[in-house]
Amino acid sequence: MAIALRRYYARVQEDLLAQGLLRLDGGGVDTPFTDEMLARNFERIALAEEYARGGGLQPSSGALGEIKKWNIPVRVGVTFGSSLSPEAQEQDRAVLSRYTRRLSRVTGHPISLVASQPNFHVLVMGEDDKDQLREMLDQIAPGMEASSRAIFLNLPRSIHCLVVAFADTRSSNAYRQAVALVRTEHPDLTRRACFHEELAQGLGLANDDQNARPSIFNDDEEFALLTTHDELLLKILYDPRLTPGMSADQARPIVRTLAQKLKGGGPS
């Protein structure tokens, strides 16, 4: 099973690269966007959810919800399954170290890779690590809903990676914990792309939108890594004027002002 998955994901990556996808440049002159586009994309990506809460992989209604974000320091910890080579583990740890520093710089929020007491767990595991994955979920997220747990343990082949973020209560929008799963069967670039998307989604950019460009929050796989556009989404989300639980109507004028400022066309 694991060998077949490695071959499959290697072919997927090769096919995407052959089509000119999985770009690493972050966007350029061929991907212009305005402050209005940025604000619209923020609404669709930060205020809607990809999946219905408690519904497993059931798509959400697409309705706009509330602002979701962390207001405590994000402590990222990574646990590797034994199916990933020591060399690849070292490489991935370096990727996560650089990326968490970048996320902290972009958001202005404390985000770091830690060796102990994490609250954002990144599990890099594959089909041959199921027993270890099951034990980790029991240890770090004993209260995880059965539907979410089942997905982690039986991830469909079409889902490359996954993150679930948790608040204190079901009605809260202030995150306190997150668990991400990245398959060891992925080739290096796809694992790196998963780290970029799942960590950013776990910070509160929870949805994908087909019209967002240049962005990794788009199922077309055009970009592999966090883009300049996506950095601006994170800057908006972690501006202190936006607080967890704020409705779309409450957030909209603030988002528009911030988008204008970030694109150089409006007041601070």
C-alpha positions in Angstrom: 0.0 0.0 0.0 2.7 2.5 1.0 4.9 1.7 -2.0 1.9 2.1 -4.3 1.0 5.5 -2.7 4.6 6.7 -3.1 4.5 5.9 -6.8 1.1 7.5 -7.2 2.0 10.7 -5.5 5.3 10.9 -7.4 3.3 10.7 -10.7 0.9 13.3 -9.5 3.7 15.7 -8.7 5.5 15.0 -12.0 2.2 15.7 -13.9 1.6 19.0 -12.1 5.2 20.1 -12.7 4.9 19.2 -16.4 1.8 21.4 -16.7 3.8 24.4 -15.2 2.0 24.1 -11.9 3.3 24.0 -8.3 5.0 27.3 -8.9 7.6 28.5 -6.3 7.7 32.2 -7.2 4.9 33.5 -5.0 3.2 35.3 -7.9 4.4 38.1 -10.2 3.4 40.4 -13.1 1.2 37.6 -14.5 -0.9 37.4 -11.4 -2.0 41.0 -10.5 -4.7 41.6 -7.9 -6.4 44.7 -6.5 -7.3 45.7 -2.9 -10.9 44.8 -3.8 -9.9 41.3 -4.9 -7.8 40.9 -1.8 -10.7 41.8 0.5 -13.1 39.5 -1.4 -10.6 36.7 -1.2 -10.2 37.2 2.5 -13.9 36.9 3.0 -14.1 33.6 1.1 -11.0 32.1 2.6 -11.0 33.3 6.2 -14.8 33.6 6.9 -16.1 30.5 5.2 -15.1 26.9 6.0 -14.1 24.2 3.6 -15.9 21.4 5.5 -18.9 21.4 7.7 -18.1 21.4 11.4 -18.4 17.9 12.7 -19.2 16.6 9.3 -16.0 14.9 8.4 -15.2 15.7 4.7 -18.7 16.9 4.0 -18.4 20.3 2.2 -19.7 23.3 4.1 -22.7 25.4 2.9 -20.3 28.1 1.9 -22.0 30.6 4.1 -19.8 33.2 5.8 -19.1 32.6 9.4 -16.9 34.4 12.0 -13.2 35.3 12.3 -11.2 32.4 13.6 -7.6 32.8 14.8 -5.2 32.2 17.7 -4.8 34.8 20.4 -2.2 32.7 22.3 1.4 31.9 21.1 1.4 29.1 18.5 3.9 26.4 19.5 4.4 24.1 16.5 5.8 20.6 17.2 6.5 17.9 14.6 6.4 14.2 15.1 7.7 11.9 12.4 6.7 8.4 11.6 9.4 5.8 11.2 8.5 5.4 7.6 10.3 8.7 6.8 14.0 8.5 6.4 16.2 10.4 9.0 17.6 12.6 6.1 14.0 13.6 5.1 13.1 14.2 8.7 16.0 16.6 9.1 15.1 18.4 5.8 11.4 18.7 6.9 12.4 20.0 10.3 14.5 22.7 8.6 11.6 23.6 6.3 9.2 24.0 9.3 11.8 26.0 11.3 12.1 28.5 8.4 8.4 28.6 7.7 7.3 29.2 11.3 9.7 32.1 11.5 8.2 33.5 8.3 4.7 33.1 9.6 5.6 34.9 12.8 7.2 37.8 10.9 4.2 38.1 8.6 1.5 38.0 11.2 3.3 39.7 14.0 2.0 36.8 16.2 4.3 34.5 18.2 4.7 31.3 16.1 7.7 29.0 16.6 8.9 25.5 16.2 9.3 23.9 19.6 10.7 20.7 21.1 8.2 20.5 24.0 4.7 21.4 24.9 3.4 22.2 21.4 -0.2 23.2 20.8 0.0 22.9 17.0 0.9 19.3 16.3 2.3 18.4 12.8 2.2 14.6 12.3 4.3 13.5 9.3 3.2 9.9 9.0 2.2 7.3 6.4 0.3 4.1 5.9 3.0 2.1 7.7 2.7 4.4 10.8 -0.9 3.8 11.6 -0.3 2.4 15.1 1.9 5.4 15.9 -0.7 7.8 14.5 -3.4 6.2 16.6 -1.4 6.5 19.7 -0.5 10.1 19.0 -4.1 11.0 18.5 -5.1 9.3 21.8 -2.3 11.3 23.5 -2.7 14.8 22.0 -6.4 15.0 21.1 -8.4 12.5 23.1 -11.6 14.6 22.7 -11.4 14.7 18.9 -14.7 14.1 17.2 -15.1 10.6 15.9 -15.7 11.8 12.3 -12.4 13.8 12.4 -10.4 10.9 14.0 -11.7 8.5 11.3 -10.4 10.8 8.6 -7.0 11.0 10.1 -6.8 7.2 10.4 -8.3 6.6 6.9 -7.3 9.6 4.8 -8.7 9.2 1.2 -6.0 9.1 -1.4 -7.4 12.3 -2.9 -6.6 14.3 0.3 -2.9 15.0 0.3 -2.8 16.5 3.8 -5.2 17.7 6.5 -5.5 20.1 9.5 -8.1 20.4 12.2 -8.0 23.3 14.6 -9.8 23.3 17.9 -11.2 26.1 20.1 -12.0 25.9 23.9 -15.6 25.3 23.2 -17.8 24.4 20.2 -19.1 28.0 20.1 -15.7 29.6 20.4 -13.6 30.9 17.5 -10.3 31.4 19.4 -8.1 28.5 18.6 -6.2 26.6 21.3 -4.9 23.5 19.5 -4.4 22.2 16.0 -3.4 18.8 14.5 -2.1 18.5 11.0 -1.3 15.3 9.1 1.2 15.2 6.2 1.8 11.9 4.4 5.3 10.5 4.3 4.5 8.9 0.9 4.7 12.4 -0.7 7.8 13.5 -2.6 9.8 16.3 -1.0 8.1 19.3 -2.8 4.6 18.0 -2.1 5.4 17.6 1.6 6.8 21.1 1.7 3.6 22.4 0.0 1.5 20.6 2.6 3.4 22.3 5.4 2.8 25.7 3.8 -0.9 25.1 3.3 -1.8 23.3 6.5 0.0 25.6 8.9 -1.6 28.7 7.2 -5.0 27.0 7.3 -4.5 26.1 10.9 -3.9 29.7 11.7 -7.4 30.6 10.5 -7.4 30.7 6.7 -9.6 27.6 6.7 -11.2 27.6 3.2 -10.2 27.3 -0.4 -11.6 29.6 -3.2 -11.3 28.8 -6.9 -11.0 32.5 -7.8 -8.2 33.4 -5.4 -5.0 34.0 -7.3 -2.0 34.0 -6.7 -2.8 31.7 -3.8 -2.3 28.2 -2.3 -5.9 28.4 -1.1 -7.1 27.3 -4.4 -7.5 23.7 -5.5 -5.9 24.3 -8.9 -2.4 23.6 -7.5 -0.9 26.5 -9.5 1.3 27.6 -6.6 3.0 25.2 -4.2 4.1 27.6 -1.5 2.6 30.6 0.4 2.4 33.5 -2.0 2.7 37.3 -1.5 -1.1 37.4 -1.7 -1.4 34.8 1.0 1.0 36.7 3.2 -1.4 39.7 3.0 -4.3 37.5 4.0 -2.4 36.5 7.1 -1.5 40.2 7.8 -5.2 41.1 7.7 -6.3 38.2 9.8 -3.8 38.9 12.6 -4.4 42.6 12.7 -5.6 43.3 16.3 -8.6 45.1 14.9 -10.0 41.7 13.9 -10.9 39.5 16.9 -12.2 35.9 17.2 -15.9 35.6 16.8 -16.3 38.8 14.7 -19.0 38.4 12.1 -18.5 39.1 8.4 -20.5 42.3 8.6 -18.4 43.5 11.5 -15.1 42.5 9.9 -15.9 43.8 6.3 -15.1 47.5 6.7 -11.9 46.7 8.7 -10.8 44.2 6.0 -11.4 46.7 3.2 -9.4 49.4 5.0 -6.5 47.0 5.6 -6.6 45.7 2.1 -6.4 49.3 0.7 -3.5 50.0 3.0 -1.6 46.8 2.1 -2.0 47.5 -1.6 -0.9 51.1 -1.2 -4.2 52.7 -2.0 -5.8 53.8 1.2 -5.4 55.2 4.8 -3.8 53.3 7.6 
